[in-house]
Amino acid sequence: MNDARNAPFVASNERPGTGLDYLQRILSGEYAWLPIGEHLGFRIVAAEPGKVTLKGRPDERSYNLLKSVHGGWTAAVLDTAMALSNLTLLGVDQTFTTIDLRINYLRPITVETGEVTATGGVLQSGRKIAYVEAKLTDANGKLLAHGTGSLLIMARQSSNGSPT
């Protein structure tokens, strides 16, 4: 993966191609990493139709009062993995938004957990709704958290408000 931190940020709704093309441009370094990933310490490492992989390493800034990683960090990583897996299937004229999100926290995450991997996938995609899931695992493959969600697929609007 190229270092995309110095590349220009291009929002998904401003992308010139398909969702998968967009993610491949992020992976190649042509477009900058996702701002939320930069902020929270995770990045996309692979994308193929219906599936993405993210890697991240939380630090103590993500701790809650129990001295473990806050569930919001985990939810953000899983939400991103689910959303991007759906994006890989969208055409030039489509966009999406999350309808709902459910996260099951199975093991605590701490700095000692080390790098974690989130794998997101599309379970079912229709014309208007996609059902997605993501799994967060440690380096040994232990399942740390699991998420599911529903996404609304919509026509993409151009910058002037008209459909693309």
Buried (B, 14 or more C-beta within 10 A) or exposed (E): EEEBEEBEEBEBEEBEEBBBEBBBBBBEBBBBBBEEBBEBBBBBBEBEEBBBBBBBBBEEEBBEEEEBBBEEBBBBBBBBBBBBBBBBBBEEEBBBEBEEBEBEBEBEBBBEBEEBBBBBBBEEBEEEEBBBBBBBBBEEEEEBBBBBBBBEBBEBEEEEEEEB
